[in-house]
Amino acid sequence: MRVQLGRSFGWLWSAYAVSTYGTWIAFGAFPLIAVRVLHSPAFAVSLLEAAGLAVAAIVAFSLGPWVERRAKRPVMIAMDLIRFVAMASVPIAYVLGLLSYGQLLVVSVISGTAGIAFTAASGAYLKYLVRGDHLLVANGRFEGTSWAATAAGPPLGGALVGLLGPAITVMADALSYLLSALGVLRIRGGDVAAPRDRATRLRGADLLGGWRFIRRDRALRRLFLNSILVSGLIMATVPLLSVLLLGQYHFPAWQYGLAFGIPALGGFVGARLSVRLATRYGRHRVMTVSGWLRSLFPLGLAFVRPGIPGLLTVITVEGLLITCMGIFNPIYATERLQRTPADHTAHILSTWSAAGKLLQAALMVIWGVLATLTSPLAAITLSGVLLLATPLLLPQRIHVSAPEPAASAEDVRVA
């Protein structure tokens, strides 16, 4: 029986879906523009990705308290509009002949920062909007949408780039944020914000409040460390895999697209199975098993070779990895929300997201150096070896089964 989560959730889900599809349609557009339009060197292209992540993450640490104390829907709408204006400036500047590398860098930082703030606000609002026993279903739907967009977006974006150029995919991404803002605007009902004392100004210590709460909760701390390390080690190899497949093994573009498009369907399947598996075998067991499997499969990329066998190896390894991620992520996201009090949710989510992006940026740089000193395949193999140890950070049963921290009526203001 399909769980009905209400019309308001439907609008929130629709807003997430349209912006996610827009993001994946424009996947790789900035590096492509930097290389083909601005003729930027390889280091500048890498810097564009790493610096955007790092600066956005640093700025986002201050956004947690700000988002926490405000109604969440206006924050989501504002962040969508900021991303719309920032992204739309790129094709406009391109048409006028004014586009520069500096503008791409600024837009990357602005859109990344706004994205972290939107994620924090939407996570807090989802906790308010959906009953606790339905959070896993809601997160499963978000996860399935994300992987479906990952599978469909890049091929569609590649077709648009071939027909109309890379700037058109950036405009499609910009319009997706405008449609997302309209979707959030259609949500009816209350809102939620932590109380604020107008006489008390934001202190520097408040910026670390999210981290302090994560550190005090042992299960949340272990989930935090596990999630950012796994995502960081996996993302560090993405540019190297591109160099390996496109540069050294000379895969044609269509094979490269298949290598990442087909496995994403496994994430959609995994997200659909997540609720059923958790209901039958228990959330902790499913999270632990999928978490261990998620750490095992990336080592298979060490065996990638040129030609069709190499392509099939990448598709198989990535497909198994992403299927496990599709099962793991909704359970992990639900556990995180349920362990977070309502008056700290946005702050904790912004801290979580910012720390993860900062680590990703650092590991991208480190793995780029390792690949230069050794080879892309050796650096990818090292990442797979290190991932084998990450499941040791997963929470034990006794900690996962702890009850959700509750917030009193004074802690949360419903608008």
C-alpha positions in Angstrom: 0.0 0.0 0.0 1.4 3.4 -1.0 1.8 5.8 1.9 0.1 9.2 1.2 2.2 12.1 2.5 -0.1 14.9 1.6 -0.3 17.7 -1.0 2.3 19.9 0.7 4.9 17.1 0.6 4.0 16.6 -3.1 4.9 20.3 -3.8 8.1 20.0 -1.8 9.0 16.8 -3.7 8.2 18.4 -7.0 10.4 21.4 -6.2 13.2 19.0 -5.4 12.7 16.9 -8.5 12.8 19.8 -11.0 15.9 21.4 -9.5 17.7 18.1 -9.3 16.9 17.3 -12.9 18.1 20.8 -13.9 21.4 20.3 -12.0 22.1 17.0 -13.7 21.2 18.3 -17.1 23.9 20.9 -16.6 26.4 18.4 -15.1 29.9 19.1 -16.4 28.8 22.3 -18.1 31.1 24.6 -16.2 34.3 22.6 -16.9 33.2 22.3 -20.5 32.7 26.1 -20.8 36.1 26.6 -19.0 37.9 24.4 -21.5 36.1 25.0 -24.8 35.0 28.7 -24.4 37.6 30.2 -22.1 40.5 27.9 -23.0 41.4 27.4 -19.3 44.3 25.0 -18.4 43.7 21.8 -16.5 44.8 23.3 -13.1 42.2 26.1 -13.5 39.5 23.6 -14.3 40.3 21.6 -11.2 40.5 24.8 -9.1 37.0 25.7 -10.4 35.6 22.6 -8.8 37.6 22.5 -5.6 37.5 26.2 -4.8 33.8 26.4 -5.4 33.2 23.6 -2.9 35.7 24.9 -0.3 34.6 28.5 -0.3 30.9 27.6 -0.3 31.4 25.2 2.6 33.3 27.8 4.7 30.7 30.5 4.1 27.9 28.0 4.8 29.1 27.4 8.4 27.7 30.8 9.3 24.3 30.0 7.6 23.2 27.4 10.1 22.1 29.7 12.9 20.7 32.2 10.4 18.5 29.5 8.7 17.5 28.0 12.1 15.9 31.2 13.3 13.8 31.9 10.2 10.8 30.3 8.7 12.0 27.7 6.3 9.9 28.2 3.2 10.9 31.8 2.6 14.6 30.7 3.0 14.1 28.0 0.4 12.4 30.4 -2.0 15.2 33.0 -1.5 18.0 30.4 -2.1 16.3 29.2 -5.2 16.0 32.7 -6.6 19.6 33.5 -5.7 20.7 30.3 -7.6 18.4 31.3 -10.5 20.0 34.8 -10.9 23.6 33.4 -10.4 23.2 30.6 -13.0 21.3 32.8 -15.5 24.1 35.3 -15.5 26.4 32.8 -17.2 24.5 32.3 -20.5 23.7 36.0 -20.5 27.4 37.0 -20.2 28.2 34.3 -22.8 25.8 35.8 -25.4 27.2 39.3 -24.7 30.8 38.1 -25.0 31.6 39.1 -21.4 32.0 35.7 -19.8 35.1 35.2 -17.7 36.7 32.5 -15.6 36.3 34.7 -12.5 32.5 34.8 -13.1 32.3 31.1 -13.3 34.2 30.9 -10.0 31.9 33.4 -8.3 28.8 31.7 -9.6 30.1 28.3 -8.4 30.6 29.7 -4.9 27.2 31.5 -4.8 25.2 28.5 -6.1 27.1 26.1 -3.8 26.5 28.3 -0.7 22.8 28.8 -1.6 22.5 25.0 -2.2 23.8 24.2 1.3 21.3 26.7 2.9 18.4 25.3 0.8 19.3 21.7 1.9 19.4 22.8 5.6 16.1 24.6 5.4 14.3 21.8 3.4 15.5 19.1 5.7 14.2 21.0 8.8 10.9 21.6 7.0 10.6 18.0 6.0 10.9 17.0 9.6 8.1 19.4 10.4 6.0 18.4 7.5 6.1 14.6 7.6 5.3 12.3 10.6 8.3 10.6 12.1 7.1 7.1 11.1 6.8 8.3 7.4 10.2 10.0 7.2 11.8 6.9 5.7 9.2 6.8 2.9 9.7 10.5 2.2 13.5 10.2 2.1 13.2 7.1 -0.1 11.2 9.1 -2.6 13.8 11.9 -2.6 16.6 9.4 -3.1 14.8 7.6 -6.0 14.3 11.0 -7.7 17.9 11.9 -7.3 19.2 8.7 -8.9 16.6 8.9 -11.7 17.8 12.4 -12.5 21.4 11.2 -12.3 20.6 8.6 -15.0 18.5 10.8 -17.3 20.1 14.2 -16.8 23.6 13.9 -18.3 22.5 12.2 -21.5 19.9 14.8 -22.1 22.4 17.5 -21.2 24.9 16.0 -23.6 22.3 16.1 -26.4 21.6 19.8 -25.6 25.3 20.6 -25.6 25.7 18.9 -28.9 22.8 20.8 -30.5 22.9 24.2 -28.8 26.1 24.5 -26.8 27.0 24.3 -23.1 25.5 27.6 -22.2 21.9 26.4 -22.9 22.3 23.6 -20.2 23.2 26.3 -17.6 20.1 28.2 -18.5 18.1 25.1 -18.1 19.6 24.6 -14.7 18.7 28.3 -13.8 15.1 27.9 -14.9 14.8 24.7 -12.8 15.5 26.8 -9.7 12.9 29.3 -10.7 10.4 26.4 -11.0 11.5 25.0 -7.7 10.8 28.3 -6.0 7.3 28.4 -7.5 6.7 24.8 -6.2 7.7 25.8 -2.7 5.5 28.9 -2.9 2.5 26.6 -3.6 2.9 24.8 -0.3 0.2 25.7 2.2 0.1 25.5 5.9 2.4 26.3 8.8 6.1 26.8 9.0 8.7 26.4 11.7 11.6 28.4 13.1 13.6 28.4 16.3 12.9 31.3 18.6 15.3 34.2 18.5 16.0 36.9 21.0 16.3 40.2 19.0 18.4 41.6 21.8 21.0 38.9 21.3 23.4 39.1 18.4 24.9 36.1 16.7 28.1 35.1 18.4 31.1 33.3 17.0 30.5 30.3 19.2 27.0 29.9 17.7 28.7 29.0 14.4 30.0 25.8 15.9 26.7 24.8 17.6 25.9 22.2 15.0 29.2 20.5 15.3 29.0 20.5 19.1 25.6 18.8 19.0 26.9 16.2 16.5 29.9 15.5 18.7 27.8 15.0 21.8 25.6 12.3 20.2 27.7 9.2 19.7 25.6 7.7 17.0 25.2 11.0 15.1 29.0 11.6 15.3 29.7 8.1 13.9 27.2 8.6 11.1 28.7 12.0 10.4 32.3 10.7 10.1 31.2 7.7 8.1 29.1 9.7 5.6 31.6 12.5 4.9 34.6 10.1 4.6 32.8 7.8 2.2 31.5 10.6 0.0 34.8 12.4 0.1 36.8 9.3 -0.9 34.4 8.5 -3.7 34.2 12.0 -5.0 38.0 12.4 -5.0 38.2 9.7 -7.6 35.5 11.1 -10.0 37.9 13.5 -11.9 40.6 10.8 -11.9 38.2 8.3 -13.4 37.4 10.8 -16.1 41.1 11.2 -16.9 41.6 7.4 -16.9 38.6 6.6 -19.1 38.7 9.6 -21.5 42.4 10.4 -21.5 44.4 7.2 -21.1 41.9 4.5 -22.3 40.3 6.8 -24.9 36.7 5.8 -24.3 34.3 7.6 -26.7 31.9 10.1 -25.1 28.9 7.9 -25.5 30.6 5.0 -23.6 31.7 7.4 -20.9 28.0 8.5 -20.6 26.9 4.9 -20.4 29.5 4.2 -17.7 27.7 6.6 -15.3 24.2 6.8 -16.6 23.3 3.1 -16.5 24.6 2.5 -12.9 22.4 5.4 -11.6 19.4 3.2 -12.3 20.6 1.0 -9.5 20.3 3.9 -7.1 16.6 4.3 -8.1 16.0 0.6 -7.6 17.8 0.7 -4.2 15.8 3.6 -3.0 12.6 1.8 -3.9 13.7 -1.3 -2.0 15.0 0.6 1.0 11.6 0.9 2.9 10.7 -2.7 2.2 14.0 -4.1 3.3 14.0 -1.9 6.5 10.5 -3.0 7.3 11.3 -6.7 6.9 14.8 -6.9 8.4 15.1 -3.8 10.6 16.6 -0.4 9.9 19.9 -1.1 11.7 20.6 -4.4 9.9 19.9 -3.0 6.5 21.9 0.1 7.1 24.9 -1.9 8.4 24.9 -4.5 5.5 24.4 -1.8 2.8 27.0 0.3 4.5 29.6 -2.5 4.4 28.8 -3.4 0.8 29.0 0.2 -0.2 32.6 0.3 1.0 33.6 -3.0 -0.7 32.6 -2.4 -4.4 34.8 0.7 -5.2 37.9 -1.4 -5.0 36.7 -3.2 -8.2 37.7 0.0 -10.1 41.3 -1.1 -9.7 40.6 -3.7 -12.3 39.4 -1.3 -15.0 41.1 -1.9 -18.4 40.7 -0.4 -21.9 38.0 -1.5 -24.2 34.6 -3.1 -23.7 35.7 -5.3 -20.7 36.8 -2.1 -19.0 33.4 -0.4 -19.7 31.5 -3.4 -18.4 33.7 -3.4 -15.3 32.9 0.2 -14.6 29.2 -0.3 -15.2 29.1 -3.3 -12.9 31.1 -1.8 -10.1 29.3 1.5 -10.2 26.0 -0.2 -10.5 26.5 -2.3 -7.3 27.9 0.6 -5.4 25.1 3.0 -6.3 22.4 0.3 -5.6 23.8 0.0 -2.1 23.9 3.8 -1.7 20.3 3.9 -2.8 19.4 1.5 0.0 21.7 3.1 2.6 21.0 6.8 2.1 17.3 7.0 2.9 17.8 5.1 6.2 20.8 7.2 7.1 19.0 10.4 6.3 16.0 9.3 8.4 18.2 8.3 11.3 19.9 11.7 11.2 16.6 13.6 11.2 15.0 11.6 13.9 18.1 12.1 16.2 18.0 15.8 15.7 15.8 18.1 17.8 13.5 20.4 15.7 15.2 23.6 16.9 18.7 22.4 15.8 17.9 20.6 12.5 18.8 23.3 10.0 22.0 24.2 12.0 23.1 20.5 12.1 22.3 19.9 8.4 24.2 23.0 7.2 27.2 22.0 9.3 27.0 18.4 8.0 26.8 19.6 4.4 29.5 22.2 4.7 32.0 19.8 6.4 31.3 17.2 3.7 31.9 19.6 0.8 35.0 21.0 2.5 36.5 17.5 2.9 35.5 16.6 -0.7 37.4 19.7 -2.0 40.5 18.8 0.1 40.5 15.2 -1.0 40.1 16.1 -4.6 43.3 18.2 -4.4 45.2 15.5 -2.5 44.1 12.8 -4.9 45.0 14.9 -7.8 48.5 15.3 -6.5 48.7 11.5 -5.8 47.6 10.8 -9.4 50.3 13.1 -10.7 53.0 11.4 -8.6 51.8 7.9 -9.4 48.9 7.3 -11.8 45.1 7.8 -11.9 44.6 4.1 -11.5 46.9 3.9 -8.5 45.1 6.8 -6.8 41.7 5.3 -7.5 42.9 2.0 -6.0 44.2 3.7 -2.8 40.8 5.3 -2.3 39.1 1.8 -2.6 41.5 0.4 0.0 40.8 3.2 2.4 37.0 2.9 1.9 37.3 -0.7 3.3 37.8 0.8 6.8 34.9 3.3 6.8 32.1 0.8 8.0 33.9 0.6 11.3 32.5 4.1 12.0 28.8 3.0 11.6 26.8 3.2 14.8 26.2 0.1 16.9 22.7 -1.2 17.5 22.5 0.1 21.0 23.1 3.6 19.8 20.8 3.5 16.8 17.9 2.3 18.8 18.0 5.3 21.1 14.8 7.4 21.1 14.6 10.7 19.1 15.5 13.8 21.2 12.3 15.8 21.8 11.9 19.5 21.6 9.5 21.3 24.0 6.8 23.7 22.9 9.0 26.6 23.9 11.9 25.4 21.7 10.0 25.6 18.4 7.8 28.3 17.0 5.2 27.4 14.4 4.2 30.2 12.2 
